[in-house]
């Protein structure tokens, strides 16, 4: 059995934290913009830091594990 927890957490966070898909921090006109499908260098940096922090929290502190086996 292999542990699919890190793969699942990384994939979900990557999709949710893609700049401009759901939210963009900082936005072009406001601090937070929702669903504008645009991005900037600052928002990529902020989303990368958030992604790294959340992956560390979920994988190291919480210890998410998903085992799939037959």
GIDAKA-V733543 format. One record per pair of residues at least 24 apart in sequence whose C-alpha atoms are under 10 Angstrom apart, sorted by the first residue. I is the first residue (numbers start at 1). J is the second residue. If there is no record, write none. Layout:
i=(I,I)
j=(J,J)
//
This chain:
i=(1,1,1,1,1,2,2,2,2,2,3,3,3,3,3,3,4,4,4,4,4,5,5,5,5,5,5,5,5,6,6,6,6,6,6,6,6,7,7,8,8,8,9,9,9,9,9,9,9,10,10,10,10,10,10,13,13,13,13,13,14,14,14,14,16,16,17,17,17,17,17,17,18,18,18,18,18,19,19,19,19,19,19,20,20,23)
j=(66,67,68,69,70,65,66,67,68,69,64,65,66,67,68,69,64,65,66,67,68,58,59,63,64,65,66,67,68,55,58,59,60,63,64,65,66,65,66,64,65,66,54,55,58,59,64,65,66,51,52,54,55,58,59,50,51,52,54,55,47,48,51,55,47,51,44,46,47,48,50,51,43,44,47,48,51,43,44,45,46,47,48,44,47,47)
//
